[in-house]
Amino acid sequence: MRPKTLNFEQLVKQNRQELLNDEESITQIELRLEKKQEALAMAKRKELEFNK
C-alpha cells in the first residue's frame, strides 16, 4: 500500500511539530546534562574538602 501523499500545508505542519518535539527533547537532555555536571562538581568539591 502506498503511503498517503501530503499537501504542502500538511507537510509544513508535520515538520513544525517534529521540530517542536525535537526542541523539547534537546531541552530535556540539556537539563539532565546540567544536573550531572552539578553533581560531578559537588562531588569534586567534597573530595577536595575531604582531602585537606
Sequence and secondary structure as in RCSB ss.txt:
>XXXX:A:sequence
MRPKTLNFEQLVKQNRQELLNDEESITQIELRLEKKQEALAMAKRKELEFNK
>XXXX:A:secstr
       HHHHHHHHHHHHHHHHHHHHHHHHHHHHHHHHHHHHHHHHHHHT 
